[in-house]
Amino acid sequence: MPRLARAQHATSTPSTTCPCCGKSFKTSQGRASHEASCLGHSSTMQMVQPSVSQGNHSTLAPPAVPSGVTPPALEQCENNNFSQDEDTAATTSNNKSFGASPTVVPTGPAHSVDLPSEFVLVKFHPHSRRDPIIVSLDPEYPQLSVPCDVLATLVPTSQGDSAGSVSSQPSANLCAPFRSRADFEFAEEMTNLLAPRAHVNRMLELMRTSWGKDGSNISFRHYDDMASTLDAASLFVTGFEEGSVTVPYNGQNITTSFLFRNPWRWIERMVGDPELSKTHIWHSAKKFYCRRDSENDQQLIDEPATAQRWWSIEDTLPEDHVLLPLHIWLDKAKVSNKVRMYPIILRALWQPSHIRNASGNGGGLLLAYMPIVCDPLRPELDLPESTDSDDFALYKRHVYNEVLGCIFSDCHIPSLIGRLLQCGDQSARIGHPEVLIAAVDGEEAGYLLSIRGPTALYPFPKCLAHKQHLSRLVCTAPQRTVAGMRNAVEQAAAQSLVTERNSILRNNGVHAVEHFLWTFRNSDPYAAFGNDTLHSDDLGLFGHHIWPVLKGVFEKSGVTTAVNRNMSNFPIVPELEHFWADRKPVCGVDFSDGETYYSIEKCIIPCIVQELPRNAPLVHWLAFHLAYRIVIGLKCSTQKQRDEFLPWILGKYEHWSKRVSSTHDKNFNFFKQHNKAHAIEGLVSLGATQHSSTRPGEGFHIEVKATYRATNKKDVEKQMTHRDTWAEAVAFMRTAVDRSDAKLKRDRSDHPPTLPAAPTPAKGHTEQRPACSNKFGSSFGHWIDLNLYEVQASLLSSLFFGIAASLRGWLIQTYPQWQEAFSWSIQVKTYRAVYVNFESVEDLLSGQDILRCNKNWNGRPRFDCALLDDRKGLKTTYKPIRLRALLECKLRGGAIVQVVAATRFVPSAWRPNTVWHGCRVFDEREELMFFLPDQLIRRAVMCPAFGAPNKLTHYLHDTAGDGELYLRMHNIGITS
């Protein structure tokens, strides 16, 4: 099949050579696989057993889709030319859903036969002095046979249990300064519950009297006793200290005081922690998904350590120096009706995301509460945002910059020349702290980066796009750089006339503020601003812009009631919020959080397509925006997604944005729309968008509100920071206690107690089960005869007429070795859930779906749907089915077989008013078919086709739930 040539980036790739054989390459295509092949014959290649778990800024323009090319799937949808053949209408893993593949330029021989059929090649930065390693994905490979978290391979393998045995706690008493473990656990619970003084005193009194027969193991007598011990434990962690800055405003010097933690002291503790050293990512790496028989290697980007910017910065450091990248999050939190606070969270990007985004040891650190900046000349204003004068805007940005500069002052010199650190693995390294990612929304970005607001001529943080060109998704505007912005501020300061000075600043979209990160070695505040999907897409673009337009269309057309009813009948998806027409109508949502808006966007298309005119632009806009949102939000992105799929999606999205703009008078010249022009650039530079999103930090707002309520509302900042120090201390100690418990458990397991042997089952009662990875759960009822089950089930549904004969025939065909046993009586037991295990094509990790098959689930029937693995040779065809019964059959002799009874879906000839991207229509056949549990691949969402003449017509809605189903159906997963 002919293939199209790959669209090239604006910058050409320099010629490279293989370090083993010296072969020259004009492009990077195939070079990684060729090196893996060469290294496969070399003794320097490391083969690792994976574990299942979890420079300079450059601009990359999105590759253009060749003109005149219409992807087959879209062309099929737009022409309503659906195939009626059942096999071809279902999506297969060999079909392309968004366009033809590019030409693969032969660059070297195929992979060595000594390598696994599928593997991930990890190439570490040269400064690491580590050889490349291969992580096998081949289940038939004799040594490596499990799916892996390829991030784990970035951690040096030389660290063993010996490093973890080193503890910064006194060995005599692991819970010191607490007198006993009981004291520690009580203080831990009270700290986590934010218990007030009176509550703690009451608890201690009850435990000493009526609650304890022989007294209590807790030695605390009162609250002050516990508080003094917690204060002593706080010496193990980084505490708060006082700081102040003075900023001139209208001829007055205004002093602002605040409490903050010293980030460099925290970095020293984090780097020196022996337990955290096991997961410390010291160097960047590049990862490639490779196949032994293919030269088309796909570069994978997930963690910031696998992205371009970390690698580029490391290129500029001396070989024996390491980068210590930081993640800063800042957002306002409304803790009461009148009080707002601005927590600043610092995270260590050298720790994996599941550690740094959690609370506890290694998680995010409350760095400070940004002072509330009010206009000193108008202190009566409760909301400082209402003051938008140029003088106040400049003053507020000065305060932000001075406060952060004071906080990070001890990181300045280490950033420039490095500083020696004693690491938890007993090694000494020279570290350079740098702010790599700043996760802030648009409003906070203006303050943090000292740029002008959304009404300015050039309001965007990453480039100098004019405000009238923000709807363009191919950005040709100059990029913001430290050198460019510093030069603009210096030029403005040199002007004698105020008008000339302001003209230079406005034309560069910046305030006359010297940013504190400008003097750091490799911290670029403009490159650190990434793609925040929460505020940019979920809350912003959809929630604040398109959702009001949709509701206006519903009201004008008189279909609000129908939309509410349809959303109420949408299938229940565990990951999504459900709406009910009577008590929680979707059209009643006026202002909500990002998760609610994301749930609405994922479910709304099937519910409105028949209520809107034919070929409605809003439906197409929603489909392409949702496709973009799913792919841009993946935890791991492939080169195919970045170079082919996302540029094509963005092109179609921009087209339908123009159509919506002309049809519904919607102006897309705003900040959040233009953010998509830099989405692919952000992926390549900073890693997956989950790392630059503000979503992980939003959960801290709940903690801030709870901590505020636990204070006496006087001098709240001091009380809140004090309690946070206690929480950090007990979290740090909990890690040491859990580590000690785990070691004790391992020691005991080395000498297990001798137990009596289990009795041998009687002859004829041995249960034999075929090997199966998917399991049934939640059994219901007892063993009954198959014929009796048919009688009982037929009373509830006509689907079960004749199930005894048909099931017996299917069992004989499937298990011919047990044919004689099937001629006797068969006992059956029903189950109400099946656990479907799968390997994700998003990040190669193992996952599990819980599918329900229950006639009464929370008061209503629930029969979930699944994708069926219908293999035909090398071709994998995904077909949807609906679970009707989960049966466990016991044969004479003790053999047990699990069977899924389901109805199947076949392609439908009916079409909705608008055939959107990814639209698949099926009719459900009312006849039972039988399948093995292992044939179930994943959950499928079959949404009723509201307004269709046949009630059995459904949509296979691949955008509901997580993005894994979408990747499978569109053939853009890692292994596709």
Buried (B, 14 or more C-beta within 10 A) or exposed (E): EEEBEBBEEEEEEEEBEBEBEEBEBEBBBBBBBBBBBBBBEEEEBBBBEBEEEBBEBBBBBBBEBEEEEEBBBBEBBBEEEBEEEBEEBBBBBEBBBBBBBBEEBEBBBBBBEEBBBBBBBBBBBEBBEBBBBBBBBBEEBEEBBBBBBBBBBBBBEEBEEEBBEBBEBEEEEBBBBBBEEBBBBBBBEBBBEBBBEEEBBEBBEEBBEEEEEEEBBBBBEEBEBBBEBBBEBBEBBBBBEEBEBEBEBEEEEBEBEBBBBBBBBBBBBBBBBBBBBBBBBBBBBBBBBBBBEBBBBBBBBBBBBBBBBBBBBBEEBEEEBBBBBBBBBBBBBEBEEEBBBBBBBBBBBBBBBBBBBBBBBBBBBBBBBBBEBBBEBEEEEEEBEEBEEEEBBBBBBBBBBBBBBBBBBBBBEBBEEBBEBEBBBEBEBBBBBBBBBBBBBBBBBBBBBBBBBBEBBBBBBBBBBBBEBBBBBEBEBEBBBBEBBBEBBEBBEEBEEEEEBBEBBBEBBBBBBBBBBBBBBBBBBBBBBBBBBBBBBBBBBBBBBBBEBBBEBBEEBEBBEBBBBBBBEBBEBEEBBBBEBEEBBBBEBEEBEBBBBBBBBBBBBBBBBBBBEEEBBBBBBBBBBBBBBBBBBBBBBBBBBBBBBBBBBBBBBBEBBEBBBEBBEBEBBBBBBBBBBBBBBBBBBBBBBBBBBBBBBBEBBEBBBEBBEBBEEEEBBEBBBBBBBBBBBBBBBBBBBEBBEEEEEEEEEEEEEEEEEEEEEEEEEEEEEBEEEBBBEBEEEEEBEBBEBBEEBBEEEEBBEEBBEBBBEBBBEBBEEBEEBBEEEBBBBBBBBBBBBBBBBBBBBBBEBEBBBBEEBEEEEBBBBBBBBBEEEEEBBBBBBBBBBBBBBBBBBBBBBBBBBBBBBBBBEBBBBBBBBBBBBBBBBEEBBBBBBBBBBBBBBBBBBBBBEEEBBBBBBBBBBBBBBBBBBBBBBBBB
